[in-house]
Amino acid sequence: MRVMTLRTASILGLAVAAAMSGPALAACREGVVDLKSDGAQARFTVEIADDPEERARGLMHREEMAAGHGMLFLFDEPRPVAFWMKNTPLPLDMIFLDETGVVLNVIANAEPFTEDPRPSEGDTRAVLEINGGLAERYGIAKGTLARHPAFGTQAAWPCD
Protein backbone atom coordinates (compact mmCIF):
# COMPACT_ATOMS: atom_id res chain seq x y z
CA MET A 1 0.00 0.00 0.00
CA ARG A 2 2.94 2.36 0.05
CA VAL A 3 6.18 3.29 -1.60
CA MET A 4 8.63 6.01 -2.31
CA THR A 5 12.36 6.30 -1.73
CA LEU A 6 15.23 8.62 -1.02
CA ARG A 7 17.19 9.96 -3.98
CA THR A 8 20.34 10.34 -1.94
CA ALA A 9 21.24 10.51 1.72
CA SER A 10 22.83 13.92 1.24
CA ILE A 11 19.69 15.40 -0.30
CA LEU A 12 17.67 13.90 2.53
CA GLY A 13 19.99 15.35 5.11
CA LEU A 14 19.70 18.82 3.63
CA ALA A 15 15.90 18.62 3.35
CA VAL A 16 15.43 17.49 6.92
CA ALA A 17 17.96 19.95 8.29
CA ALA A 18 16.05 22.76 6.62
CA ALA A 19 12.77 21.36 7.91
CA MET A 20 14.03 21.19 11.48
CA SER A 21 14.58 24.91 11.90
CA GLY A 22 12.17 26.62 14.30
CA PRO A 23 10.67 29.26 11.96
CA ALA A 24 10.10 26.62 9.26
CA LEU A 25 7.63 24.89 11.57
CA ALA A 26 5.51 27.98 12.22
CA ALA A 27 2.42 27.22 10.11
CA CYS A 28 0.14 24.23 9.48
CA ARG A 29 -0.70 23.30 5.92
CA GLU A 30 -2.72 20.47 4.42
CA GLY A 31 0.31 19.12 2.53
CA VAL A 32 2.74 19.16 5.46
CA VAL A 33 3.17 17.07 8.62
CA ASP A 34 5.45 18.36 11.38
CA LEU A 35 6.75 16.05 14.12
CA LYS A 36 8.53 16.83 17.38
CA SER A 37 9.84 15.04 20.45
CA ASP A 38 12.57 15.76 22.98
CA GLY A 39 13.92 18.77 21.12
CA ALA A 40 14.03 17.07 17.71
CA GLN A 41 11.76 18.24 14.91
CA ALA A 42 11.09 17.04 11.37
CA ARG A 43 8.82 18.10 8.53
CA PHE A 44 7.47 16.00 5.68
CA THR A 45 5.65 17.18 2.59
CA VAL A 46 2.79 14.73 2.15
CA GLU A 47 0.24 13.48 -0.30
CA ILE A 48 -3.14 12.94 1.34
CA ALA A 49 -5.02 9.64 1.05
CA ASP A 50 -8.43 10.31 2.60
CA ASP A 51 -10.91 8.16 0.71
CA PRO A 52 -11.13 4.36 0.40
CA GLU A 53 -9.69 4.23 -3.13
CA GLU A 54 -6.71 6.46 -2.32
CA ARG A 55 -6.01 4.56 0.91
CA ALA A 56 -6.17 1.21 -0.90
CA ARG A 57 -3.75 2.37 -3.62
CA GLY A 58 -1.47 4.28 -1.26
CA LEU A 59 2.11 4.22 -2.48
CA MET A 60 1.88 0.98 -4.45
CA HIS A 61 4.09 0.58 -7.54
CA ARG A 62 6.15 3.67 -6.86
CA GLU A 63 9.85 3.25 -7.40
CA GLU A 64 11.02 6.42 -5.62
CA MET A 65 9.93 8.97 -3.07
CA ALA A 66 11.69 12.30 -2.77
CA ALA A 67 13.58 13.07 0.40
CA GLY A 68 11.37 14.65 3.04
CA HIS A 69 8.16 13.36 1.46
CA GLY A 70 5.53 10.86 2.49
CA MET A 71 1.86 9.98 2.40
CA LEU A 72 -0.66 10.77 5.12
CA PHE A 73 -3.58 8.35 5.31
CA LEU A 74 -6.56 9.96 7.04
CA PHE A 75 -9.54 8.10 8.48
CA ASP A 76 -12.92 9.72 9.19
CA GLU A 77 -13.14 8.17 12.65
CA PRO A 78 -10.34 6.77 14.80
CA ARG A 79 -10.21 2.96 14.61
CA PRO A 80 -7.74 0.08 14.70
CA VAL A 81 -6.04 -0.29 11.31
CA ALA A 82 -3.44 -2.54 9.71
CA PHE A 83 -1.26 -1.82 6.67
CA TRP A 84 0.62 -4.11 4.30
CA MET A 85 3.30 -3.70 1.62
CA LYS A 86 1.57 -5.43 -1.30
CA ASN A 87 3.00 -4.14 -4.61
CA THR A 88 5.28 -1.76 -2.74
CA PRO A 89 8.93 -2.14 -3.79
CA LEU A 90 10.63 0.04 -1.17
CA PRO A 91 10.88 -0.20 2.63
CA LEU A 92 8.74 2.30 4.51
CA ASP A 93 8.27 3.44 8.08
CA MET A 94 4.60 3.42 9.09
CA ILE A 95 3.76 5.91 11.82
CA PHE A 96 0.35 5.35 13.44
CA LEU A 97 -1.22 8.48 15.00
CA ASP A 98 -4.17 8.83 17.37
CA GLU A 99 -6.93 11.44 17.06
CA THR A 100 -4.79 14.08 18.77
CA GLY A 101 -1.70 13.48 16.60
CA VAL A 102 0.29 11.50 19.15
CA VAL A 103 2.28 8.56 17.76
CA LEU A 104 0.80 5.24 18.91
CA ASN A 105 3.47 3.05 17.32
CA VAL A 106 5.96 2.88 14.49
CA ILE A 107 6.56 -0.02 12.13
CA ALA A 108 10.13 0.50 10.94
CA ASN A 109 11.46 -0.57 7.55
CA ALA A 110 8.40 -2.59 6.53
CA GLU A 111 9.59 -5.28 4.15
CA PRO A 112 8.68 -4.57 0.51
CA PHE A 113 6.02 -6.65 -1.27
CA THR A 114 4.86 -8.49 1.86
CA GLU A 115 1.19 -8.93 2.66
CA ASP A 116 1.71 -9.35 6.40
CA PRO A 117 -0.62 -7.04 8.31
CA ARG A 118 1.13 -4.38 10.37
CA PRO A 119 -1.37 -3.14 12.96
CA SER A 120 -1.84 0.01 14.96
CA GLU A 121 -1.60 -0.20 18.73
CA GLY A 122 -4.90 1.58 19.29
CA ASP A 123 -7.52 3.68 17.59
CA THR A 124 -5.84 5.45 14.68
CA ARG A 125 -6.87 8.72 13.03
CA ALA A 126 -3.94 8.86 10.59
CA VAL A 127 -0.92 6.93 9.34
CA LEU A 128 2.16 8.69 8.02
CA GLU A 129 4.34 6.67 5.67
CA ILE A 130 7.89 7.84 5.07
CA ASN A 131 11.05 6.30 3.66
CA GLY A 132 12.31 3.38 5.72
CA GLY A 133 14.79 4.27 8.45
CA LEU A 134 13.81 7.92 8.85
CA ALA A 135 11.69 7.41 11.96
CA GLU A 136 14.71 6.09 13.84
CA ARG A 137 17.03 8.68 12.33
CA TYR A 138 14.82 11.55 13.53
CA GLY A 139 13.69 10.05 16.83
CA ILE A 140 10.09 9.47 15.80
CA ALA A 141 8.68 6.97 18.28
CA LYS A 142 5.71 6.30 20.52
CA GLY A 143 4.67 9.59 22.13
CA THR A 144 6.09 11.86 19.41
CA LEU A 145 3.71 14.69 18.52
CA ALA A 146 2.53 15.31 14.96
CA ARG A 147 0.93 18.53 13.75
CA HIS A 148 -1.50 18.71 10.82
CA PRO A 149 -4.87 20.43 10.29
CA ALA A 150 -6.63 17.02 10.33
CA PHE A 151 -6.18 16.79 14.11
CA GLY A 152 -8.30 19.92 14.62
CA THR A 153 -8.84 21.66 17.92
CA GLN A 154 -8.18 18.53 19.98
CA ALA A 155 -4.59 18.24 18.72
CA ALA A 156 -1.87 17.63 21.28
CA TRP A 157 0.28 20.04 19.19
CA PRO A 158 -2.28 22.41 17.68
CA CYS A 159 -1.84 24.48 14.56
CA ASP A 160 -1.03 28.15 15.17
Phi, psi and omega in degrees: 000359181212161173183158173155153184224176175274141173285307175210154180295326180291320177297317179300313181301317179294318181296316182288322178300318178295322182290337186274357180287144184308304182299331180294340182262016187291326188239150174268140175219151181304323184266020183222138171240126175257144177228145177210148173193138175044048176083347178267143177224150176214155178226137177232133170279129188234151164270147181257131173243101186234013172228163186305320181293314179296319179294323179293321181283317179047232182254021180303146172068004179274135182271334184216155170222130182299152177301139178077013180244164178190190176230135178251115177268122181248137178246143182299317180232142176300138181196160173295138179224162174219140181242155177230179183242024180305132178058027181243109188280350185240148178293142179228153167264132178251120184247111183269128186240139178278185185292346178258001180088016177269135180292124176277314179195163180232130169260115185266139174048053178304131185294128180302148173068359182279152179251014177293132178287138177240103190271159171283160177255048179148183180292125189248130175264331183206155173230127176257124175251130180226170179303140182304135178097344183287327179301313178294316182303322184254015174069028178276117184210180177309131179095345175299146179261137175245145179238129178195148180304335182298338182276351172058208185285344180271006183298139175293330175233087188289156174291148179286000000 
